[in-house]
C-alpha cells in the first residue's frame, strides 16, 4: 500500500469498532518502518500520529504494541484466539509474560488479568544476576542501593531488574546532584523503542552491543555512544549534545564562509555602476535599502552589455561580479552618490549652455552695434560726398575789389594732376569707404579674448565638478592654449600696425 492509502486506512479504522485499532497499529508500524512520515515534514511517528489524527504518543504506541504482540507473523492479521477481545483487555494483556498469556481466554475479564499482574509483582524477585537485594544493617553509613550484598549498585547498573531500588544515574550527571537515565526503567520508552527503526541496534535493549566498563567489565550502554542520531527514542541528553555539535559545525562553516568572503575583493565603482545601469535607476528616482532588498533579494543573473557578468541577491545584500557581498544599505548609499554626480553634470551642462547662449547673444549685440555704426558712418560720408558735388553760389565781390590773378604754376603737369584730383575727389572718397559687409570669417582681438574667457571658465568648471572624461579635459585645455597663442599673435600684429602708422606719421611730419 502507498503512503496515502495507509493514511486513509488509519482514518477509516479509527472511525470504526474498537477492534480496528489493531489495524491502526499495523498501519502506523508500516509508516514508522519506512519513515514515510517525513514526506509530510514530520520528525517522528509520534508527531505524525498527533498531527494527522490527534493521537497521543501513548495511544499510538499502545496500538502499535497490540499489533506487534497479537498479530500472525508480525503482519496485518490478528491471531484467531484474540479476535473479539476489546482494546482494554488487549492493553492489559501486553504486560503478561508468554506463559501467562496462554492462560487468557475470551471469558477472562480485565479484572482477572490485573490480578495476575499484581500477584506477579508481589512475588519476591531476584536481581538480573540472580541474587537478592542488598540489605544494610541499621545504622550503617553505607546507603548505596544494589544487590548481592553490595557487589552491584543500582546507580551504574543498566540491567532489567525486578528489585531495582534506584534508577541508573545518567553518565553526565554530577555526583553531588545525580539525575536518572531517562530511557532505563521507563516503560513507555521501552514500548516506543521496541517498535522503532533501530530496535535491533539499541544498546539499551541489547547491552551486549555496548562497550564495557573498565574494572567490573559490565556493559555501559548510553545514547551518547550510539551512532544512530536519527533515532527518535534518543534521550534528551544525547539530543542536546547532537544539537551542540550541529551548532558547532554550523558556526565553523559560517566562519569559513566569512573568511572566504573576506578574501574576495571589494566591488569596484565600475561594478556598482554596471548594476546601477542594468536595473535602470533614473537620476531623479527614489532609492532605499528596503526597496532594493524587496526587488532583488531572491534575484540573480547578469546584465550582458552593461558590464554586469553576474549578480546574486540575498537577505543581507548582493554580490556583484563574484566580488565581496555588499549590504543593501551600502548599495543604496553608493547609488545615491552616483545620482548626485549625475545631477551635478546635468546642472553644469545647463549652466554651460546658458553661458554659451549669453555669449552668443552678446556677440550678436556687438555685431549689430558695429553694423549700425558702419551704416551711420556710411550715411555720413555719403552726405559729405553729396555736399561736395553740389555747385557753390558765386560770391559777391565789391566793385572796387580787383581779383588777384593766380600765380603762374611752375609745373604744368602738377596743375593738371591737382585739377584731376579735385574732379575725382568725391569718387575717391566713395571708393575709400565702401559699404561694410559683415564677413563670417572675420573676427577681432576682442572676439578672441571673449572666446578665451568663456573657454577658461568652462575648463575651470570641468575641474571643479570632477568625474569628466580625460579626453574632454584634454580637448578643453588644448582649446584654451590655442586661444592664448592667437591672442598673443593678434596683439603682436596690432602693435606692428601701430608702430608702422606711427613711423608713417613721423615721415609725413
C-alpha positions in Angstrom: 0.0 0.0 0.0 1.1 3.5 -0.7 1.6 6.2 1.8 -1.7 8.0 1.1 -3.6 4.6 1.2 -2.1 3.9 4.6 -3.2 7.3 5.9 -6.7 6.8 4.5 -7.0 3.4 6.1 -5.9 4.7 9.5 -8.7 7.3 9.4 -11.3 4.7 8.3 -10.4 2.3 11.1 -10.3 4.9 13.7 -13.9 5.7 12.9 -15.0 2.0 13.2 -15.1 -0.6 16.0 -12.5 -0.8 18.8 -11.0 -4.0 17.3 -9.9 -1.9 14.3 -7.3 -0.3 16.5 -5.3 -3.4 15.8 -5.1 -2.4 12.1 -4.4 1.2 13.1 -1.3 -0.1 14.9 -0.3 -2.1 11.8 -0.5 0.9 9.5 1.4 3.1 12.0 4.1 0.4 12.2 4.4 0.4 8.4 4.7 4.1 8.2 7.3 4.1 11.0 9.3 1.3 9.5 9.7 3.0 6.1 9.9 6.6 7.6 7.1 7.7 5.3 6.0 10.4 7.8 8.9 12.6 6.5 7.0 13.2 3.3 4.7 15.5 5.3 7.5 17.1 7.2 7.1 15.2 10.5 10.2 14.2 12.5 8.8 11.1 14.2 5.9 8.7 14.0 4.5 10.3 17.2 4.4 13.7 15.7 2.7 12.2 12.7 0.0 10.5 14.8 -0.6 13.6 16.8 -0.6 16.0 13.8 -2.7 13.9 11.4 -5.2 12.1 13.8 -4.8 13.7 17.2 -3.4 10.5 18.8 -1.2 10.9 21.8 2.1 9.2 21.9 0.9 6.7 24.5 -2.2 5.8 22.4 -0.2 5.4 19.2 2.4 3.3 21.0 -0.3 1.1 22.5 -1.9 0.4 19.1 1.4 -0.5 17.6 2.3 -2.7 20.5 -1.1 -4.5 20.3 -0.5 -5.2 16.6 3.1 -6.5 17.2 2.1 -8.7 20.2 -1.1 -10.3 18.9 -0.6 -10.5 15.1 0.2 -13.5 13.0 3.9 -13.4 11.8 4.0 -9.7 12.7 1.5 -8.9 9.9 -1.9 -7.3 9.5 -4.0 -10.4 10.6 -4.8 -10.9 14.3 -4.4 -14.3 15.8 -7.7 -16.1 15.9 -7.8 -16.5 19.7 -7.6 -12.8 20.3 -10.3 -11.8 17.8 -13.2 -10.2 19.6 -11.3 -9.0 22.7 -11.6 -5.3 23.3 -8.9 -2.8 23.4 -8.9 -2.6 27.2 -8.3 -6.3 27.6 -5.6 -6.4 24.9 -3.9 -3.5 26.6 -3.8 -5.2 29.9 -2.5 -8.4 28.3 0.5 -6.5 26.9 2.2 -6.7 30.4 1.8 -10.5 30.8 4.6 -12.9 30.0 4.0 -15.6 27.4 3.2 -18.4 29.8 0.5 -16.2 31.5 -0.8 -15.0 28.1 -1.6 -18.6 27.1 -4.0 -18.9 30.0 -6.1 -15.9 28.9 -9.4 -16.8 27.1 -12.4 -14.9 25.8 -14.1 -15.4 29.1 -11.2 -13.9 31.1 -12.1 -10.4 32.4 -9.9 -7.3 32.7 -10.0 -7.5 36.5 -8.7 -11.1 36.4 -5.8 -10.1 34.2 -4.9 -7.2 36.5 -5.0 -9.6 39.5 -2.5 -11.9 37.8 -0.2 -9.0 37.1 -0.4 -7.8 40.7 0.4 -11.3 42.1 3.4 -11.4 39.8 4.7 -8.1 41.2 4.3 -9.3 44.8 6.3 -12.4 44.4 9.9 -11.9 45.6 12.2 -11.4 42.7 15.9 -11.8 42.3 18.1 -9.3 40.5 19.4 -9.8 37.0 22.4 -11.5 38.4 20.2 -14.0 40.4 21.0 -12.5 43.8 18.7 -10.8 46.3 18.7 -7.1 47.1 21.3 -5.7 49.4 20.0 -5.1 52.9 22.0 -2.7 55.0 22.1 -3.1 58.8 20.5 -0.5 60.9 22.9 2.5 61.5 25.1 1.6 58.5 26.9 4.5 56.9 26.6 2.8 53.5 23.3 3.5 51.8 24.0 2.7 48.2 21.1 0.6 46.8 22.0 -2.6 44.9 22.1 -6.4 45.1 24.5 -9.2 46.0 25.4 -7.7 49.4 26.9 -4.6 47.9 28.5 -6.3 44.9 26.3 -4.4 42.4 24.9 -0.9 42.8 21.8 0.4 41.0 23.4 3.8 40.1 25.7 2.2 37.5 23.6 -0.9 36.5 21.7 -0.9 33.2 20.2 -4.4 33.5 16.5 -5.3 33.6 15.8 -5.9 37.2 12.7 -6.6 39.2 14.2 -5.4 42.5 15.8 -2.2 41.4 15.8 0.3 44.2 17.1 3.4 42.4 17.2 4.3 38.7 20.6 4.3 37.0 22.3 7.6 37.2 22.9 9.5 33.9 26.5 9.4 33.0 26.6 13.2 32.6 25.1 13.9 36.0 27.3 15.3 38.7 27.9 13.1 41.7 26.5 15.7 44.1 23.3 16.2 42.1 22.5 12.9 40.3 19.6 12.6 37.9 18.4 9.3 36.4 18.9 7.9 32.9 15.5 8.6 31.3 15.3 5.5 29.0 16.0 2.9 31.6 13.1 1.8 33.8 10.8 3.9 31.5 8.0 1.6 30.3 6.7 4.0 27.7 10.2 4.5 26.3 10.7 0.7 26.1 7.4 0.3 24.2 8.4 3.0 21.8 11.9 1.7 21.1 10.7 -1.9 20.6 8.8 -0.9 17.5 11.3 1.8 16.3 13.7 1.7 13.4 16.8 0.8 15.5 15.3 -1.7 17.9 17.8 -4.4 16.8 20.8 -2.0 17.3 19.7 -0.3 20.5 22.3 -0.8 23.2 19.7 -0.4 25.9 17.7 -3.3 24.6 20.8 -5.3 23.8 23.5 -4.4 26.3 25.8 -6.9 24.7 26.3 -4.4 21.8 27.5 -1.7 24.2 31.1 -1.1 25.3 32.1 -2.5 28.8 33.5 -0.5 31.7 37.0 -1.0 33.0 37.1 -2.8 36.3 33.9 -4.7 36.6 33.6 -5.3 32.8 29.9 -4.6 32.9 28.1 -3.2 29.7 27.8 0.5 29.7 25.1 1.4 27.1 24.2 5.0 26.5 22.6 7.1 23.8 25.7 9.3 23.8 27.6 6.3 22.4 25.0 5.5 19.8 25.7 6.5 16.2 22.1 6.3 15.2 21.5 10.0 15.7 18.2 9.9 13.8 16.7 7.6 16.3 13.5 9.2 17.7 13.9 7.5 21.0 17.3 9.1 21.7 17.4 10.6 25.2 17.3 14.4 25.7 20.9 14.5 26.9 22.1 12.9 23.6 19.8 15.2 21.6 21.3 18.2 23.3 24.8 17.0 22.5 23.8 16.4 18.9 22.3 19.9 18.7 25.5 21.4 20.2 27.6 19.5 17.7 25.4 20.7 14.9 25.6 24.3 16.0 29.4 24.0 16.3 29.6 22.6 12.8 27.4 25.4 11.5 29.4 28.0 13.3 32.6 26.6 11.8 31.0 26.7 8.4 29.9 30.3 8.8 33.4 31.2 10.0 34.9 29.5 6.9 32.4 31.3 4.7 33.2 34.7 6.3 37.0 34.0 5.8 36.4 33.1 2.2 34.2 36.2 1.8 36.9 38.4 3.4 39.4 37.2 0.7 37.1 38.5 -2.1 37.9 41.9 -3.5 35.5 44.8 -2.8 33.1 45.6 -5.7 34.6 48.5 -7.8 32.9 51.6 -9.0 32.5 50.0 -12.4 30.7 47.0 -10.8 28.4 49.3 -8.9 27.8 51.5 -12.0 27.1 48.4 -14.1 24.4 47.2 -11.7 23.0 50.8 -11.5 22.7 51.0 -15.3 21.3 47.4 -15.5 18.4 48.0 -13.2 17.6 51.3 -14.9 17.5 53.7 -11.9 16.6 57.3 -13.0 18.6 60.3 -11.9 15.6 61.6 -10.1 14.4 58.2 -8.8 14.0 57.5 -5.1 16.5 54.9 -3.7 16.1 53.0 -0.4 17.7 49.8 1.0 14.3 48.2 1.7 13.2 48.7 -1.9 16.4 47.2 -3.3 16.1 44.3 -0.9 12.4 43.6 -1.8 13.2 43.7 -5.5 16.5 41.7 -5.7 16.9 39.6 -2.5 16.0 36.4 -4.5 17.2 37.6 -7.9 20.3 36.7 -9.8 21.8 36.8 -13.3 23.8 39.2 -15.5 23.4 42.3 -17.5 25.4 41.4 -20.6 26.2 44.7 -22.4 26.1 46.7 -19.2 29.3 45.0 -17.9 27.4 43.0 -15.2 28.8 39.5 -15.6 26.9 38.1 -12.6 25.0 39.2 -9.5 23.3 37.2 -6.7 21.0 38.8 -4.1 20.3 37.5 -0.6 18.5 38.7 2.5 21.6 40.6 3.7 22.9 42.1 0.4 24.1 41.4 -3.1 27.3 40.0 -4.7 28.3 41.7 -7.9 30.6 40.1 -10.5 31.8 37.4 -8.0 33.1 40.2 -5.6 32.6 40.6 -1.9 29.0 40.9 -0.8 27.8 44.4 -0.3 24.8 45.2 2.0 21.6 46.8 0.7 22.2 49.9 2.8 25.7 50.3 1.4 24.4 49.7 -2.1 21.7 52.4 -1.7 24.4 54.8 -0.4 26.6 54.2 -3.5 23.6 54.6 -5.8 22.8 58.0 -4.2 26.4 59.1 -4.8 26.0 58.2 -8.5 22.8 60.1 -8.6 24.4 63.2 -7.1 27.2 63.1 -9.6 24.8 62.9 -12.5 22.7 65.8 -11.1 25.9 67.9 -10.9 26.8 67.1 -14.5 23.3 68.0 -15.7 23.4 71.3 -13.8 26.8 72.0 -15.2 25.7 71.3 -18.8 22.7 73.6 -18.2 24.9 76.3 -16.8 27.3 75.9 -19.7 24.6 76.0 -22.3 23.2 79.1 -20.6 26.7 80.8 -20.6 27.2 79.9 -24.2 23.8 81.4 -25.1 24.7 84.6 -23.2 28.0 84.8 -25.1 26.3 84.3 -28.4 23.7 87.0 -27.6 26.5 89.4 -26.5 28.4 88.8 -29.7 25.3 89.3 -31.7 24.6 92.5 -30.0 28.1 93.7 -30.6 27.8 92.8 -34.3 24.5 94.6 -34.5 26.2 97.6 -32.9 29.1 97.5 -35.3 26.8 97.2 -38.2 24.7 100.2 -37.1 27.9 102.2 -36.6 29.1 101.2 -40.1 25.8 102.2 -41.6 25.9 105.5 -39.8 29.4 106.2 -41.0 28.5 105.3 -44.5 25.5 107.6 -44.4 27.7 110.4 -43.1 30.3 110.0 -45.8 27.6 109.8 -48.4 26.1 113.1 -47.2 29.5 114.7 -47.3 30.1 113.5 -50.8 26.7 114.8 -52.0 27.5 118.2 -50.4 30.8 118.4 -52.3 29.1 117.6 -55.6 26.5 120.5 -55.3 27.6 123.8 -57.1 28.5 126.7 -54.9 26.8 130.0 -55.2 29.1 132.8 -56.6 30.4 135.1 -54.0 29.5 138.9 -54.4 32.6 140.9 -54.9 33.0 144.6 -54.3 33.2 146.7 -57.4 36.3 148.2 -56.1 37.8 144.8 -55.5 40.2 143.6 -58.1 40.7 139.9 -58.2 44.3 139.0 -58.0 45.2 136.6 -60.6 46.6 133.2 -59.7 50.2 133.0 -59.6 51.6 131.1 -62.6 52.3 127.5 -61.8 55.9 126.4 -62.1 54.9 122.8 -63.2 52.0 122.4 -65.7 51.8 118.7 -65.1 51.3 119.3 -61.4 48.5 121.7 -62.1 46.7 119.2 -64.3 47.0 116.5 -61.6 45.6 118.8 -59.0 42.7 119.6 -61.2 42.0 116.0 -61.9 42.2 115.2 -58.2 39.7 117.9 -57.4 37.3 116.4 -60.0 37.7 112.8 -58.8 37.7 113.6 -55.1 34.1 112.6 -54.5 34.6 109.3 -56.3 37.8 108.6 -54.4 36.0 109.3 -51.1 33.3 106.8 -52.1 35.9 104.2 -53.1 37.9 104.7 -49.9 35.0 103.9 -47.6 32.9 101.2 -49.3 29.8 99.8 -47.5 30.9 97.5 -44.7 29.6 93.9 -45.3 29.7 91.5 -42.4 32.2 88.7 -43.0 31.6 85.5 -41.0 35.3 84.6 -41.3 36.4 87.9 -39.9 36.9 88.4 -36.1 38.8 90.9 -34.0 41.0 90.6 -30.9 38.0 91.4 -28.7 36.2 88.4 -30.1 39.2 86.1 -29.5 39.5 87.4 -25.9 35.8 86.8 -25.2 36.0 83.3 -26.5 39.2 82.6 -24.4 37.4 83.9 -21.3 34.5 81.5 -21.9 36.7 78.5 -22.6 38.8 79.2 -19.4 35.5 79.3 -17.4 34.4 76.0 -18.9 37.7 74.4 -18.1 37.6 75.6 -14.5 34.0 74.3 -14.1 35.0 70.9 -15.5 37.8 70.6 -13.0 35.6 71.7 -10.1 32.8 69.2 -10.9 35.1 66.3 -11.3 34.4 63.0 -13.0 34.7 64.4 -16.5 36.3 62.1 -19.1 40.1 62.7 -19.7 39.7 63.4 -23.4 37.1 66.1 -22.7 39.5 67.9 -20.3 42.4 67.5 -22.7 40.4 68.9 -25.6 39.3 71.9 -23.5 42.9 72.5 -22.4 44.1 72.5 -26.0 41.4 74.9 -27.0 42.4 77.3 -24.2 46.1 77.1 -25.1 45.4 77.7 -28.8 43.3 80.8 -28.0 46.0 82.2 -25.8 48.5 81.9 -28.7 46.0 83.5 -31.0 45.5 86.4 -28.6 49.3 86.9 -28.4 49.5 86.9 -32.2 46.7 89.4 -32.7 48.2 91.7 -30.1 51.6 91.5 -31.8 50.0 92.2 -35.2 48.1 95.3 -33.9 51.3 96.5 -32.2 53.2 96.2 -35.5 50.4 98.1 -37.3 50.5 100.9 -34.7 54.3 101.1 -34.9 54.1 101.3 -38.7 51.4 104.0 -38.6 53.5 106.0 -36.1 56.5 105.7 -38.4 54.5 106.8 -41.4 53.1 109.8 -39.4 56.6 110.8 -38.4 57.8 110.7 -42.0 54.9 112.9 -43.2 55.7 115.3 -40.4 
